[in-house]
Amino acid sequence: MLYIKCPFCGYRSQKEFAYGGDGTVKRPELNQNISDEKWNEFLYLRKSPRGKHIELWHHVAGCRQWFKVQRNTVTHEIFQTTKMNEEIK
Amino acid sequence: MKNISPLNFVHKVGKFGDYNKKSENNLLKISEVNGLLIHQITQYKNSNIDISIIKLDGLNFPSPLKSTSNSNTRILWLGPNNWLVFSSVLNLIKKEKNKFNETNFAITDISHSRTIIELEGSLVNEVLKKGCPLDINSLKDGDCASSIYNEINITIDFISDNPNKVRISGLRSYGESLHYSITDACLEFGYEAI
């Protein structure tokens, strides 16, 4: 069981959260023509790193906010959590 | 239209569980809270209004994880720029709507979509601990928290420390399940449904 620090509510049990996937994926610019390969990459292709990984989590049973989490995918250690408009250092 | 309580078929008055040889004062008390108006107030992200200068029924909007209250109204913090208002004043929002203009705030009446269960007694914290992952002992009068109880989303409002009293509100559609979960957790201690 992870113990995750929500930037708004503080430390809460993992039971209150939902995993939201890779936090580094950037949506292609609006109104730009992009190739099918690029679009396919954005929609479906994800890295599965071993080690530090920036993820999105949703505090679905709490304040209902999305935020970023930097987590080690091997040890599950959480290094940092930030609001969506903040950068993970 | 007649309002039907969400717990109409499950909340039976009486004593249940291990209540024998226990004094009336030590018994947990469970009741359903009806007749409150419940509104969700959301301040839009692009709003520049300072919420600290706005009062609703004479109450300030609470800071994170806190609530403010008077005898008629309770305001709970739900999330950033998001509050839940419980009030027995039936025309409260209508009366004070001019403070919340539509370009800055969204007010939604959710009175019919919630169920509220009130728990009172010295063992309230023990009942909460059975299904809720929060650090219950660290929470006190004036705190509120959204969490889960046996996987059901709830908002807990800590009303009083002495005697221990909390209000648990959840979605109306989960009302019966929530009631079963809570009363099941209370059986060990014995409880009185009022």
Interface residues (C-beta under 8 A of the other chain):
Chain A: F8 C9 G10 R12 S13 K15 E16 V60 A61 G62 C63 R64 Q65
Chain B: P64 L65 L78 G79 P80 N82 P133 L134 A145 S146 S147 I148 E151 N153
